[in-house]
């Protein structure tokens, strides 16, 4: 069988958007749906910002 897979360059924004979709779908399956328009409290946003890696 011949492998005819194409190589595609995927941008950072597409990777982030795909991860967000996957996370949202996973949460929905587990019954953890976040209401539309929900904004995190400032303390939580700061905590996440502080503990998130910017580069790998």
C-alpha positions as CSV (number, residue, x, y, z in Angstrom):
1,X,0.0,0.0,0.0
2,X,1.3,3.4,-1.0
3,X,1.4,6.3,1.5
4,X,0.2,9.5,-0.2
5,X,-0.1,11.6,2.9
6,X,0.5,15.3,2.3
7,X,2.6,17.4,4.6
8,X,0.9,20.5,5.8
9,X,2.3,23.4,7.8
10,X,-0.1,24.2,10.7
11,X,0.2,27.5,12.5
12,X,0.2,28.1,16.2
13,X,-3.3,29.6,16.2
14,X,-4.7,26.5,14.5
15,X,-3.1,24.3,17.1
16,X,-4.5,26.4,20.0
17,X,-8.0,26.5,18.4
18,X,-7.9,22.7,17.9
19,X,-6.9,22.2,21.5
20,X,-9.7,24.4,22.7
21,X,-12.2,22.5,20.6
22,X,-11.0,19.2,22.0
23,X,-11.1,20.5,25.6
24,X,-14.6,21.8,25.1
25,X,-15.8,18.5,23.6
26,X,-14.2,16.5,26.4
27,X,-15.8,18.7,29.1
28,X,-19.2,18.3,27.4
29,X,-18.9,14.5,27.4
30,X,-18.1,14.6,31.1
31,X,-20.9,17.0,31.9
32,X,-18.7,19.9,32.8
33,X,-20.1,22.5,30.4
34,X,-19.0,26.1,31.0
35,X,-21.8,28.7,30.3
36,X,-21.4,30.8,27.2
37,X,-19.9,34.3,28.0
38,X,-18.3,33.1,31.3
39,X,-15.3,35.1,32.3
40,X,-12.7,33.8,34.8
41,X,-12.1,35.8,38.0
42,X,-9.0,38.0,37.8
43,X,-7.2,35.9,40.5
44,X,-7.8,32.7,38.5
45,X,-6.6,34.3,35.2
46,X,-3.5,35.6,36.9
47,X,-2.8,32.1,38.4
48,X,-3.1,30.5,35.0
49,X,-0.9,33.1,33.4
50,X,1.8,32.6,36.1
51,X,1.8,28.8,35.8
52,X,1.6,28.4,32.0
53,X,4.6,27.7,30.0
54,X,5.1,30.1,27.1
55,X,7.7,28.1,25.2
56,X,8.5,24.4,25.1
